[in-house]
Amino acid sequence: MDRSLLYHVSQMVVGGGLAMIAVSNILSGNPDGAGLSIGSVLMIVGGVGILVGNGYHVLNGNVDRVDLGPVSVWLSVAAAILIFLAGVLSLLG
């Protein structure tokens, strides 16, 4: 299995998870009526940036520039799974 590709795809999942959590925060709103906060906007911008940046590397085949050990890659995959679950649960809840 290509560890560099796995790393980039897991980072894309992290970016999507951040964006999902931020969208959930905006949709739920605050008790005072302000649904849009600076933190949520920055999470969306950062999440989309991570998603687009790593997607660009995957689509152009530039995944070989990252040389990570197996522990780092699998920690990234585990974190991606957890943040994706957090994003889905925040949208559903």
C-alpha positions as CSV (number, residue, x, y, z in Angstrom):
1,M,0.0,0.0,0.0
2,D,1.3,3.4,-0.9
3,R,1.8,5.2,2.4
4,S,2.1,8.7,0.8
5,L,-1.2,8.3,-1.0
6,L,-2.9,7.0,2.2
7,Y,-1.5,10.0,4.2
8,H,-2.9,12.5,1.6
9,V,-6.3,10.8,1.5
10,S,-6.5,10.8,5.3
11,Q,-5.7,14.5,5.4
12,M,-8.5,15.1,2.9
13,V,-10.8,13.3,5.3
14,V,-9.6,15.5,8.1
15,G,-10.3,18.6,6.0
16,G,-13.8,17.4,5.2
17,G,-14.4,16.6,8.9
18,L,-13.4,20.1,10.0
19,A,-15.7,21.6,7.4
20,M,-18.6,19.3,8.6
21,I,-18.1,20.3,12.2
22,A,-18.0,24.0,11.3
23,V,-21.2,23.8,9.1
24,S,-22.9,22.0,12.0
25,N,-21.9,24.8,14.3
26,I,-23.3,27.4,11.9
27,L,-26.5,25.5,11.3
28,S,-27.2,25.0,15.0
29,G,-26.6,28.6,15.9
30,N,-26.1,30.1,19.4
31,P,-28.8,30.9,22.0
32,D,-28.2,34.6,21.3
33,G,-29.0,34.2,17.7
34,A,-25.5,34.6,16.2
35,G,-24.9,31.5,14.1
36,L,-21.9,32.7,12.2
37,S,-18.7,32.9,14.3
38,I,-15.1,33.7,13.4
39,G,-14.1,30.2,14.6
40,S,-16.6,28.5,12.4
41,V,-15.6,30.5,9.4
42,L,-11.9,29.7,10.0
43,M,-12.6,26.0,10.4
44,I,-14.4,26.0,7.1
45,V,-11.6,27.9,5.3
46,G,-9.0,25.6,6.9
47,G,-10.9,22.4,6.2
48,V,-11.5,23.3,2.6
49,G,-7.9,24.4,2.2
50,I,-6.7,21.0,3.5
51,L,-9.1,19.2,1.3
52,V,-8.2,21.1,-1.9
53,G,-4.5,21.1,-1.2
54,N,-4.2,17.4,-0.6
55,G,-6.7,16.7,-3.4
56,Y,-4.4,18.6,-5.8
57,H,-1.4,16.5,-4.8
58,V,-3.4,13.3,-5.2
59,L,-4.8,14.2,-8.6
60,N,-1.5,15.4,-10.0
61,G,0.4,12.4,-8.6
62,N,2.7,14.5,-6.4
63,V,2.2,12.2,-3.4
64,D,5.8,10.9,-3.4
65,R,7.1,14.1,-1.8
66,V,6.0,13.0,1.6
67,D,8.1,10.3,3.2
68,L,6.6,9.2,6.5
69,G,7.1,6.2,8.6
70,P,4.3,3.7,9.1
71,V,3.5,4.8,12.6
72,S,2.9,8.4,11.4
73,V,0.7,7.3,8.6
74,W,-1.5,5.0,10.7
75,L,-1.8,7.7,13.4
76,S,-3.0,10.1,10.6
77,V,-5.5,7.5,9.4
78,A,-6.8,6.9,13.0
79,A,-7.2,10.7,13.5
80,A,-9.0,11.0,10.2
81,I,-11.5,8.3,11.2
82,L,-12.1,9.9,14.5
83,I,-12.6,13.4,13.1
84,F,-14.8,12.1,10.3
85,L,-17.0,10.4,12.9
86,A,-17.1,13.6,15.0
87,G,-18.2,15.5,11.9
88,V,-20.9,13.1,11.0
89,L,-22.2,13.0,14.6
90,S,-22.2,16.8,14.9
91,L,-24.3,17.0,11.7
92,L,-26.7,14.4,12.9
93,G,-27.0,15.7,16.5
